[in-house]
């Protein structure tokens, strides 16, 4: 094991200095003999130990004696940590390639990942595993997650034809034009980054060059009592789908798109974002009353508001949202919101205006 540890060290040092390359070659020769079930060259072990211990002896005889007595144990620890670190780096790199985040369980914890709201991929925490006796699941979760990452590699390299993912009841930001290409985005009305993407879309004039439509997907989460990552995104999505079913227009835009744009980018008379109010400042009753006030400003009288409210609470809308969830999780298989598809590419993050202009 000492020669394996030596090879790891000298192989790294050899990348930066030629003086370590002969030692790296000797170490590799020793490792090769080990993996072919032959004894290592004892002269190499003694050479390395002599140099290491000689250097340590000058600085700290106590440390030198400790290393001499426990050299093999330290070598085992070093090799195990090195292998674990390599596996971690490879896994993080593969996740970054496939998901655009190095940590699928917590996408916002990865500074290299794109801006997005993560979909709950959390496994069993160690403390909970001890408390509930799910140690086996805690051990197996990383391997399951790695397998899922490998399976999704084709998703990263395939050509994404947005028209294949257009929902049956699709509405478009602008009037549909058969001469224009299609773009589809997956959004959660409660996700801040969905609003940021819409801002970039408008800045780039993207909505004028593409037939832009959406799939509404309130992000589920087991961490909250209501079952969703944002407190009232399901309620907002229910009214959004109800308006989409009505297929009415307001100021040249379909009512659902007008409501969605207002929710993501609009502010109340005090300058507070509607999205922030829906997420954190209003309770269930206040959210629904606020939405009805929005409908009133859009020209819906009380009777029409009651119809939209009844539709929003209907099984038809519930089934539509359930279908959206199944479609996103099983066919698109994203773990980050927003997701947008256009030009044969898929982006699971906020796309900058420069890319949207291409």
Long-range contacts (C-beta under 8 A, 24 or more apart in sequence): 1-72, 1-75, 1-76, 1-79, 2-45, 2-48, 2-49, 2-71, 2-72, 2-75, 3-27, 3-30, 3-31, 3-34, 3-40, 3-41, 3-44, 3-45, 3-48, 4-31, 4-34, 4-75, 4-79, 5-74, 5-75, 5-78, 5-79, 5-82, 6-30, 6-44, 6-48, 7-31, 8-78, 8-79, 8-82, 23-48, 91-146, 91-149, 94-146, 94-149, 94-150, 94-153, 95-149, 97-153, 97-156, 98-149, 98-152, 98-153, 98-155, 98-156, 99-149, 99-152, 99-335, 99-336, 99-348, 100-336, 100-347, 100-348, 100-349, 101-335, 101-336, 104-145, 104-148, 104-149, 104-335, 105-145, 107-335, 107-336, 113-336, 113-349, 114-336, 114-347, 114-348, 114-349, 114-350, 115-193, 115-196, 115-349, 115-350, 116-193, 116-336, 116-337, 116-338, 116-348, 116-349, 116-350, 117-188, 117-191, 117-192, 117-193, 117-194, 117-219, 117-229, 117-336, 117-337, 117-338, 118-335, 118-336, 118-337, 119-219, 119-220, 119-334, 119-335, 119-336, 119-337, 120-219, 120-220, 120-221, 120-222, 120-223, 120-229, 121-145, 121-335, 122-222, 122-223, 152-333, 155-333, 155-346, 159-344, 160-341, 160-344, 160-345, 160-346, 161-341, 161-344, 162-341, 162-342, 165-215, 165-327, 165-331, 165-332, 165-341, 166-213, 167-213, 167-215, 167-324, 167-327, 169-244, 169-245, 169-320, 170-213, 171-213, 171-244, 171-247, 171-254, 171-256, 171-257, 172-211, 172-212, 172-213, 172-254, 172-257, 173-207, 173-212, 173-213, 173-253, 173-257, 174-207, 174-208, 174-211, 174-212, 174-253, 176-211, 177-211, 180-209, 180-210, 180-211, 181-209, 181-210, 181-211, 181-342, 181-343, 182-210, 182-211, 182-213, 182-342, 183-210, 183-211, 183-212, 183-213, 183-340, 183-341, 183-342, 184-212, 184-213, 184-214, 184-215, 184-340, 184-341, 184-342, 185-212, 185-213, 185-214, 185-215, 185-338, 185-339, 185-340, 185-341, 186-214, 186-215, 186-217, 186-328, 186-332, 186-334, 186-337, 186-338, 186-339, 186-340, 187-214, 187-215, 187-216, 187-217, 187-260, 187-264, 187-337, 187-338, 188-216, 188-217, 188-218, 188-219, 188-229, 188-230, 188-233, 188-237, 188-337, 188-338, 189-216, 189-218, 189-230, 189-233, 189-236, 189-237, 189-240, 189-260, 189-263, 189-264, 189-275, 189-278, 190-218, 190-219, 190-228, 190-229, 190-230, 190-231, 190-232, 190-233, 190-236, 190-275, 190-278, 190-279, 191-219, 191-229, 191-230, 191-233, 191-337, 191-338, 192-275, 193-337, 193-338, 193-349, 193-350, 194-264, 194-337, 194-338, 195-264, 195-265, 195-275, 196-350, 197-338, 197-340, 197-350, 197-351, 198-261, 198-264, 198-265, 199-265, 200-350, 200-351, 200-352, 200-353, 200-356, 201-356, 203-353, 203-356, 204-353, 204-354, 204-356, 204-357, 205-357, 206-356, 206-357, 210-342, 214-260, 215-324, 215-327, 215-328, 215-332, 216-240, 216-241, 216-321, 216-324, 217-324, 217-325, 217-328, 217-337, 218-321, 219-337, 220-325, 230-278, 230-279, 231-278, 231-279, 231-280, 232-278, 232-279, 232-282, 232-284, 232-287, 233-278, 233-279, 234-321, 235-284, 235-287, 235-288, 235-291, 235-312, 236-263, 236-278, 236-287, 236-291, 237-321, 238-312, 238-313, 238-317, 238-318, 238-321, 239-291, 239-295, 239-308, 239-309, 239-312, 241-312, 241-317, 241-320, 241-321, 242-308, 242-309, 242-311, 242-312, 242-314, 242-317, 243-308, 245-311, 245-316, 245-317, 245-320, 246-308, 246-311, 250-298, 250-299, 255-298, 258-298, 259-294, 259-295, 259-298, 262-294
